[in-house]
């Protein structure tokens, strides 16, 4: 599993995400912050599942959907000013990088199948 770049990048996002989410208002620690954490773990879960499955197409589609939900939640946190702009930039850059890796994985599966 360690050899998957997308897995490593997701681990890095989780580590950074935890520190960034700590400064959410107390009223949102069990709201949007908890939802973002859960979504990050869902993305990680789908990466692991897709890597282990022989038929990957459906799981990678689920991974892509889960990634998009994460992206929208992070954008909402920025809009609501729960995330300072600099932390938002760092997180969204990492989310975009993971998205490109997922897109490449999807393309590779499409070319095979």
Buried (B, 14 or more C-beta within 10 A) or exposed (E): EEEBEBBEBBBEBBEBBEEBBEEBEEEBBEEBBEBBBEBBEBBBBBBBBBBEEEEBBEBBBBBBEBBBBBBEBBBBBBEEEBBEEEBBEBBBEBBEBBBEBBEEBBEEBEEEE
